[in-house]
Amino acid sequence: MSAETVVSVARACVEFDGEHVLENVDLSIEEGEFIALLGPNGSGKTTLIRAILGLQPLDHGKISLFGTPLGRFRDWHRVAIVPQRLPGATSIPVSVWEAVLSGGITPRGRWRPFPRSSRAAAQRALESVGLWSRRHDRLDTLSGGQQRRVLIARALSTSPDLLVMDEPTAGLDTANLQALTALLAHLHNAGTTIIVVTHELTGISDLVTRAVVLRNDHHESVKYDGPPPVPADFNNDVHPHHDDPPEAPPTVELDPS
């Protein structure tokens, strides 16, 4: 049986104020792939992910998720995203447990009590990232790295088929990177399709099955699509470029505390 096509992007184009941010993007991601989406700042990585998630309209082209055109796709429980940080994490008095449970909120069920299955899934997710003992703590009392682990648990609690992660390795030391890599390896081995938006492959190159390099170009944004390592010609595209002042990465500690 052939693998299911999880993401299909055909000739996708996005423009902002006449500027081409994405141009003629063709991309097909199959079930079980581990994709690294690479490129310098301004290359369109975030725009492409927003388009795939239905948050950025296309000027031209088509996108499908799990074989369904994006405009008709409703199975959003199959998709989870791990941002670099949770908006409001430092100002909203929410517990770790509440933050993880919130990953299962749906428009129709937002006012209903969480079912036992959701609570069990949240417990398993927190245990998998080593933070079950901190479930009653306020989220804003955790370190930046612990908050990152909460975001991962929040995504895992929905048992997604597609996991999208934004710069998950930013700011990690060697030990913490190894811990995160082990978790990602477990998810990938379990069949989860993973897209990691990143500047470089440090620490995850052994997991990545395919690298997609974007570059701001008026003809075609995808400049490389193939297995790692990325050819030397693209070295300048897969390391941080500081056209805009970058946000300081949080101090990340992946070992349970």
Helices and strands as residue ranges (DSSP letters): E 5-16, E 19-30, E 34-38, H 45-52, E 60-65, E 68-69, G 70-72, G 76-78, E 79-82, H 96-101, G 102-104, H 116-128, G 132-134, G 139-141, H 144-156, E 162-166, H 174-189, E 193-197, E 210-214, E 222-226, G 232-237
